[in-house]
Amino acid sequence: MDANFGIKMYRERWKAIEEIEREELRALSPDGHWKQINSLFQFGSLLGLTHGDDGEKDVFLRWAKLKDIHEQKQVDKLK
């Protein structure tokens, strides 16, 4: 099998899956959307992933911390 053909088929399958998912979302009622969102919030809560009302500064500081951790890991890889 040609590698390019395999890649093309792979992409076409994922495009088909994406279209099916879009159709499912369009067919879902507002109540269904609400139930999905509510389930995600409950799951996050069970995992302890909830945050209070983060202000802009708190969000910026969290991202800055993640950036610092990432940069330190990159430096450690070079050593």
MODELLER restraints for C-alpha pairs under 7 A, 6 or more apart:
rsr = mdl.restraints
at = mdl.atoms
rsr.add(forms.Gaussian(group=physical.xy_distance, feature=features.Distance(at['CA:44:A'], at['CA:50:A']), mean=6.26, stdev=0.5))
